[in-house]
Amino acid sequence: MMHFKHILQLMVCCLLCLATIGCISAKYVEQKQYLLEIKTLPEKKAAPDKCFVFVDHVTAIAPFDQLDFLYRIKPGQYLTDYYHSFLVSPAEQLEPIFINYLKALGDFGLDTTTSLAAQNKLQVQITELYADYRDHDNPKAVIALHFVLTRLIVNEPVVLLDKVLYAKVALKNKDTNSLLVAWSVGLRDVLTRGVRALNAVLSKTRGT
């Protein structure tokens, strides 16, 4: 009788182990990492008489500073996708892309001195970066950048530009590749409009 009990207990343990292993295997999903794909624009040299701007490091506000993709499913409610993420943080990816757009489209030069010595200082922050699935049949990629340009006048920073630019791009398909393409399209649009806004402000204040 004791021998039978031991066999029964052993069988139960084996079944539990197999069930646990099966659950772990079923739940395992490969994690994938991605980068935004933005074409590099041909740069142009700034004329000697043009003003110069110091560009600070690009930052991002929470929760848009994380690696994992974010999906907005309800007003104020986001879902984190732990299985699809950026290989490098969005802010780190954006910085060289942004510098390239400034060099290619800006009517000004870039100041390489320290920010304390720079007359014009530009700060850019990612304030939104997510996939909008609130309308499940019409998902969109959303990105927003906050541009702040200040000028040092009598040792005091004066705001010349304080603007948030948005882009919402419809996804062709409900998949990760379509989301990445839409984010890239939106980012190019926002960066182009941002540099144009900077050109307009600096052209008005040039010589002052």
Steps between C-alpha positions, in 0.01 A plus 500: 500500500782742589675408180189592298473836680862581418440419133186712495680795660782469249254497210324812632832681537597410144169620364533830688851549366388430144207740537730771634749452218215506248370830639845658488551387140156622394553844654848553358506759222819618335589859584581716198681833485481770234645833387329792331603529136555859388696579185797732546460831317787667311651768722572857395763734637388800702604838363744695722245776563231264628420471868591191698293281730615270777300177500449334837454124543161368391287378791166323543234520768365187671360261393628577150862467608481121532614235253177299488235601246192674639145454373223739599183296537277741695515867602786521748566124486809352336605141446871409510623250244790318666560285193556785253740774599763743378860382494608852605289753690289733282689809624838349412374402156350842436807707590722423196195507272404843632855634457498378141172681428634821654813484284302415186201734533603769748591853392745518790812333628542270799697628798738243648594709804359434846138593559600767753693693234245455221281794402222283354407172667263237364337224704280224358295252698288202395160555662304227322599177325245221482262302280144623534259203502201679651331468162587136439409514131715809437822472702751786481862565588532810716807711565540847653812711556532808717738765359634773729742760366646758736739790450733637763432874535680693775585163662132402512341230277213637292263253332484547123308183418292267717304263283370142503462338158290187448470235231239225475556252220257221412637146503467312171474172688463401864856376543832614641664582165211727405529673838873563454445637150223730623712625792785575258269691265360701791845575636623630164196727478542638853873559458451679168232728645711557810806615306281727287359658816853556627603658169203738515570611858873545452458692176280753681744543787821499294706807566325580830 
